Amino acid sequence: MDAYLRRIGAPGRPEHPNAEALRDLQLRHLRSVPFENLSIHLREEIVLAEKHLLDKIVSAGRGGFCYELNGAFAVLLRGLGFRVGHLQARVYGDDGRLGIPYDHMALLVETEDGAGRWLADVGFGDHAHHPLAFDLREDQPDPAGTFRIVPAREHRRGHGQDGDLVVLRDGRPRYLLEPRPREPADFRAGAWWHSTSPESHFTRSLICSRLGEDGRITLSGRRLATTRGGERYEETLPDDEAVLRAYRDHFGIRLDRLPPDPREEGDGPGRTAGPSAGG
């Protein structure tokens, strides 16, 4: 737990597992541990066992996608005294269609201060910076926008069963959430599908992104996007060495080869870095 807290820049263990501590831990996690799918393209196995998650995120300084990030965050929270459950969700695409069952993992967290239940999520990329009050059905302002959790039966799209919830951001549906807690093993099929199916956006794109002080920092293949002073800047990195430096300097990820970008024609296995890369 202490090594994990150092990984996310926390000064130490919180005195109490309360709502304030949860809010601080989620924000630190988003700013320190990147949302990334590099393992899929480096042909590294996706394993959701606790030890493997901690080895990857804490010891190896890597990130992951939702199952890995929220899976590891759940281990940290439990170790600090929070009560944590795993929730399954289906993500709305840009066309309004839902993804597969177990498309996404989110966390239901209870704190010791009686502040209610919280929807914590460090694995959805550009999403809420702070935990959302799970039982509140009103607007919840957040630096990333205005969020609202509504019963699925009241949402205009009409998806879901009785008791299901829709998480909205600025009025647009983000994901359909089933409130019944699940076991981490239940998400293995979803993780396998997303890491192997040609229909998964994770197999068709390369992404590494984290929350910065001014906004998100995102490396997608060779294209680096940063936000400074409220302005977004994009650049195409000139060569492999520059891409490896970007992984190291912006995300703390040290690679000896680049993951192949499926959008680039002729990409084969990950390329080996030059002798000066990753120094």
C-alpha positions as CSV (number, residue, x, y, z in Angstrom):
1,M,0.0,0.0,0.0
2,D,2.8,2.4,0.8
3,A,4.5,1.8,-2.6
4,Y,1.1,2.4,-4.3
5,L,0.6,5.6,-2.4
6,R,4.1,6.8,-3.5
7,R,3.2,5.8,-7.1
8,I,0.4,8.3,-7.1
9,G,2.2,11.0,-5.1
10,A,0.3,10.7,-1.9
11,P,2.1,11.9,1.2
12,G,1.1,8.8,3.2
13,R,-1.8,6.8,4.3
14,P,-5.0,8.9,5.0
15,E,-5.9,9.1,8.7
16,H,-9.4,8.0,7.9
17,P,-11.1,6.3,4.9
18,N,-13.6,9.1,4.4
19,A,-15.0,11.0,1.4
20,E,-12.3,13.6,1.5
21,A,-9.6,10.9,1.3
22,L,-11.3,9.1,-1.5
23,R,-11.6,12.4,-3.5
24,D,-7.9,13.0,-3.0
25,L,-6.8,9.5,-4.0
26,Q,-8.9,9.4,-7.2
27,L,-7.5,12.8,-8.4
28,R,-4.0,11.7,-7.6
29,H,-4.5,8.4,-9.4
30,L,-5.8,10.2,-12.6
31,R,-2.8,12.5,-12.6
32,S,-0.2,9.8,-12.1
33,V,-1.3,6.5,-13.6
34,P,-2.1,6.7,-17.4
35,F,-5.0,5.2,-19.2
36,E,-3.2,3.1,-21.8
37,N,-3.6,0.0,-24.0
38,L,0.0,-0.6,-24.9
39,S,0.0,-4.1,-23.6
40,I,-2.5,-5.2,-26.2
41,H,-0.1,-4.0,-29.0
42,L,3.0,-5.2,-27.3
43,R,1.4,-8.7,-27.1
44,E,1.5,-8.7,-23.3
45,E,-1.1,-10.8,-21.5
46,I,-3.9,-8.9,-19.8
47,V,-4.2,-10.5,-16.3
48,L,-6.7,-9.2,-13.7
49,A,-5.3,-11.0,-10.7
50,E,-4.4,-8.6,-7.9
51,K,-0.7,-9.4,-7.8
52,H,-0.3,-8.9,-11.5
53,L,-2.1,-5.6,-11.4
54,L,0.0,-4.3,-8.6
55,D,3.2,-5.5,-10.3
56,K,2.3,-3.7,-13.5
57,I,1.0,-0.4,-12.1
58,V,3.1,0.0,-8.9
59,S,6.3,-1.9,-9.6
60,A,6.6,-1.4,-13.4
61,G,5.2,2.1,-13.4
62,R,2.7,1.3,-16.1
63,G,-1.0,2.1,-16.6
64,G,-3.7,0.1,-18.2
65,F,-7.3,0.2,-19.3
66,C,-10.5,0.2,-17.1
67,Y,-10.3,-3.4,-15.8
68,E,-6.7,-2.9,-14.7
69,L,-6.9,0.6,-13.4
70,N,-10.1,0.2,-11.4
71,G,-9.1,-3.3,-10.4
72,A,-5.8,-2.0,-8.9
73,F,-7.5,1.0,-7.4
74,A,-10.0,-1.3,-5.6
75,V,-7.1,-3.1,-4.0
76,L,-5.6,0.1,-2.8
77,L,-8.9,1.4,-1.4
78,R,-9.6,-1.9,0.4
79,G,-6.2,-1.9,1.9
80,L,-6.8,1.6,3.3
81,G,-10.1,0.6,4.9
82,F,-12.7,1.5,2.3
83,R,-15.5,-0.8,1.4
84,V,-15.4,-1.5,-2.4
85,G,-17.6,-3.3,-4.9
86,H,-17.1,-3.8,-8.6
87,L,-19.8,-2.7,-11.0
88,Q,-20.3,-3.7,-14.6
89,A,-21.2,-1.1,-17.2
90,R,-21.9,-0.9,-21.0
91,V,-20.4,2.1,-22.7
92,Y,-22.4,4.3,-25.1
93,G,-20.7,4.8,-28.4
94,D,-20.8,8.1,-30.4
95,D,-23.8,6.7,-32.3
96,G,-25.7,6.0,-29.1
97,R,-25.3,2.2,-29.3
98,L,-24.3,0.2,-26.3
99,G,-21.1,-1.9,-26.1
100,I,-20.8,-5.4,-24.9
101,P,-21.8,-6.6,-21.4
102,Y,-18.9,-6.1,-19.0
103,D,-17.7,-3.4,-21.4
104,H,-16.4,-1.3,-18.4
105,M,-15.6,-1.7,-14.7
106,A,-16.4,1.0,-12.2
107,L,-16.3,1.0,-8.4
108,L,-18.9,1.5,-5.7
109,V,-17.2,2.8,-2.6
110,E,-18.5,3.3,0.9
111,T,-16.6,5.5,3.4
112,E,-16.5,5.5,7.2
113,D,-17.9,9.0,7.6
114,G,-21.5,8.1,6.6
115,A,-21.3,10.4,3.5
116,G,-23.1,7.9,1.4
117,R,-22.0,5.7,-1.5
118,W,-19.6,6.9,-4.2
119,L,-19.1,6.0,-7.8
120,A,-15.3,6.0,-8.2
121,D,-13.7,5.6,-11.6
122,V,-10.1,6.0,-12.6
123,G,-10.4,3.9,-15.8
124,F,-12.6,5.8,-18.2
125,G,-10.1,8.1,-19.7
126,D,-11.6,11.6,-20.0
127,H,-14.2,11.4,-17.2
128,A,-15.1,12.9,-13.8
129,H,-12.1,14.0,-11.8
130,H,-13.9,13.4,-8.5
131,P,-16.0,10.5,-7.2
132,L,-19.7,11.0,-7.9
133,A,-22.4,10.6,-5.2
134,F,-23.9,7.3,-6.2
135,D,-27.4,7.9,-4.8
136,L,-27.8,11.5,-5.8
137,R,-30.1,12.1,-8.8
138,E,-29.2,15.8,-9.3
139,D,-26.5,17.6,-11.3
140,Q,-23.0,17.1,-9.9
141,P,-20.5,19.8,-11.0
142,D,-17.0,18.6,-11.7
143,P,-13.9,20.1,-13.4
144,A,-14.6,17.8,-16.3
145,G,-18.3,18.9,-16.7
146,T,-21.7,18.4,-15.1
147,F,-22.5,14.8,-14.3
148,R,-25.8,13.2,-13.4
149,I,-26.8,9.7,-12.5
150,V,-30.3,8.9,-13.5
151,P,-32.5,5.7,-13.5
152,A,-32.2,4.0,-16.9
153,R,-36.0,3.8,-17.2
154,E,-36.2,7.6,-17.1
155,H,-33.6,8.1,-19.7
156,R,-34.8,8.9,-23.2
157,R,-32.9,6.0,-24.8
158,G,-34.8,3.5,-22.8
159,H,-31.9,1.0,-22.4
160,G,-31.3,-1.2,-19.4
161,Q,-33.4,-3.1,-16.8
162,D,-35.2,-2.0,-13.7
163,G,-32.6,-0.6,-11.3
164,D,-30.0,0.1,-13.9
165,L,-28.5,3.6,-14.0
166,V,-27.2,5.9,-16.7
167,V,-24.2,8.2,-16.0
168,L,-24.5,11.4,-18.0
169,R,-21.9,14.0,-18.7
170,D,-23.2,17.4,-19.8
171,G,-26.4,15.7,-20.7
172,R,-24.9,13.0,-22.9
173,P,-24.9,9.3,-21.8
174,R,-21.5,7.9,-20.9
175,Y,-22.4,4.4,-19.7
176,L,-25.2,2.2,-18.5
177,L,-24.4,1.0,-15.0
178,E,-25.8,-2.1,-13.3
179,P,-25.8,-1.5,-9.5
180,R,-25.4,-5.1,-8.5
181,P,-21.8,-5.8,-7.3
182,R,-19.7,-8.3,-9.3
183,E,-16.6,-10.2,-8.8
184,P,-13.3,-9.2,-10.6
185,A,-13.3,-12.6,-12.3
186,D,-16.6,-11.7,-14.0
187,F,-14.8,-9.1,-16.2
188,R,-12.3,-11.5,-17.7
189,A,-14.4,-12.1,-20.8
190,G,-14.8,-8.4,-21.4
191,A,-11.1,-7.8,-21.0
192,W,-10.4,-10.7,-23.4
193,W,-12.8,-9.3,-26.0
194,H,-11.4,-5.8,-25.8
195,S,-7.8,-7.0,-26.1
196,T,-8.4,-9.5,-29.0
197,S,-11.5,-8.6,-31.1
198,P,-10.9,-6.7,-34.3
199,E,-14.2,-4.9,-33.5
200,S,-12.8,-3.4,-30.2
201,H,-11.5,0.1,-30.5
202,F,-8.6,-0.9,-28.3
203,T,-7.2,-3.2,-30.9
204,R,-7.7,-0.6,-33.6
205,S,-6.0,2.3,-31.9
206,L,-3.1,3.1,-29.7
207,I,-3.6,5.4,-26.7
208,C,-1.8,6.6,-23.6
209,S,-3.4,9.5,-21.7
210,R,-3.5,11.0,-18.2
211,L,-4.9,14.0,-16.5
212,G,-2.4,16.9,-16.2
213,E,-2.6,20.1,-14.2
214,D,-4.1,22.1,-17.0
215,G,-5.9,19.3,-18.9
216,R,-5.2,15.9,-20.5
217,I,-1.9,14.8,-22.0
218,T,-2.5,12.2,-24.7
219,L,-0.1,10.3,-26.9
220,S,-1.9,8.4,-29.7
221,G,0.7,6.7,-31.9
222,R,3.0,9.6,-32.9
223,R,0.5,12.4,-32.2
224,L,1.0,14.2,-28.9
225,A,-1.7,16.4,-27.6
226,T,-1.2,18.6,-24.5
227,T,-3.1,21.4,-22.8
228,R,-1.3,24.5,-21.5
229,G,-2.9,27.6,-20.1
230,G,-6.3,26.4,-21.3
231,E,-5.1,26.0,-24.9
232,R,-4.7,22.6,-26.7
233,Y,-1.6,21.9,-28.7
234,E,-1.0,19.0,-31.0
235,E,2.2,17.8,-32.7
236,T,3.4,14.9,-34.7
237,L,6.6,13.5,-33.2
238,P,9.3,13.0,-35.8
239,D,10.8,9.6,-35.0
240,D,10.8,6.6,-32.8
241,E,13.2,8.2,-30.3
242,A,10.9,11.2,-29.8
243,V,7.9,8.8,-29.2
244,L,9.9,6.8,-26.6
245,R,10.9,10.1,-24.9
246,A,7.3,11.2,-24.8
247,Y,6.2,8.0,-23.1
248,R,9.0,8.4,-20.5
249,D,8.7,12.2,-19.9
250,H,5.0,12.6,-19.9
251,F,3.8,9.2,-18.5
252,G,6.8,7.7,-16.7
253,I,6.7,4.7,-19.0
254,R,10.1,3.3,-20.1
255,L,9.9,1.1,-23.2
256,D,12.7,-0.7,-25.1
257,R,10.5,-0.9,-28.2
258,L,7.5,0.9,-29.6
259,P,4.1,-0.8,-29.7
260,P,3.0,-1.1,-33.4
261,D,0.3,1.3,-34.3
262,P,-2.5,-0.6,-36.1
263,R,-3.4,2.6,-38.0
264,E,0.0,2.7,-39.7
265,E,0.3,0.4,-42.7
266,G,3.1,-2.1,-42.7
267,D,3.5,-2.2,-38.9
268,G,4.8,-5.5,-37.7
269,P,5.9,-6.5,-34.2
270,G,7.0,-3.7,-31.9
271,R,10.1,-2.0,-33.1
272,T,13.3,-2.2,-31.1
273,A,14.5,1.1,-29.7
274,G,17.8,2.6,-30.7
275,P,20.8,2.5,-28.4
276,S,20.2,5.9,-26.9
277,A,16.4,5.5,-26.3
278,G,14.9,5.4,-22.8
279,G,18.1,6.7,-21.2
